[in-house]
Amino acid sequence: MQTLQKKSGSGVVTIPKDDLERDEILEDGALPAEQNVVVDRLGRRVYLVRFVDDTRIPEVEDTEVVERFAAQRLMNQDAFGQSQTAD
């Protein structure tokens, strides 16, 4: 868990270096000279961070986590799209 830090009046968090390496964000083990990032507020206390790749912003719906949530929601519905209840 991290602590929200203050920088120039904004809240700042860090992304672990291992995660940046895994996602091939780093160049020769260091942050690139310029890496554009898009931060979206999805809801109360929920934010999405996306790294721009060659001027392309990754689509939210193309991420594994969104696909997994969508599949879970579908599995919890009946044929009419209604939430199923446990009997």
N, C-alpha and C positions, 0 to 999 in steps of 0.2 A: 504494500500500500504506500502511496505517496502523499505528500502534503502539498496543498495548493500554495504556490508562491506568488508574491506580488512583484510585478515588473512594469514600470511606467503606468501604473494604475490598472493594469490588466492582470488576470489570473494566468499563471504559467504552470504547466506540468512537464515532466520529461518522459521520453520514450526510451526504454532500456536499449543499450547499444546492441545487445544480442538480438533483439527483435528487429532493429534496423538492419543489421547484417543479414538476418534470415530473409528479409524482404528486399535485399539488394539495393538498399537506399544509400549505404556508405560507398565511398570511392577510396580504395586502398586503405580501408579501416578508419576513414575520417568522413565527417559530414561534407557533402559537396559544397562548392562555393555558393551555389544558389539552388535551393530546393523549394519550389512552391508547394504550399499546403493549403487545403480547404478545410475549414472547420464549420460544421453545421450543427445548430442546436435542434435536436430531434424532439425534445420535450423537457419537462421539468427534470433538471439534474442529469440529463442524458445528452451527450455530444458525440458527433462522428468526426473523425479526423481522416482525411484522404490525401495522399501524396500524389501530386500531378506528375504524370509520366509522359514526356514528349508532348506537352501542351494538352494532354488528354486527362480529364478528371475521371477516375474510375466510377462507374455507375454503382449506386448503392445496391440495386437489385441483383447485380452480378456477383455479390459476395457470398461466400459459403454460409455465413451466419444468417443472412437474410433468407436464403433458400431453405435453410434448416427450420427457421421459425415459420416460414410459410407452409412447409410440409407438415410441421406439428399442428398448425392451425387447421389444415385440411383434414388431418387424421382425427381431429377432435370434433368434426362436424358430421352430421348425417347426410344423406343424399340430397336433402333440401337446403343445406347450408346452415342448419341450426346446430347450435352447440349441443353435444350429447351430454346427458347427465348419467351419473353412476346409479345403478339400481340397487 
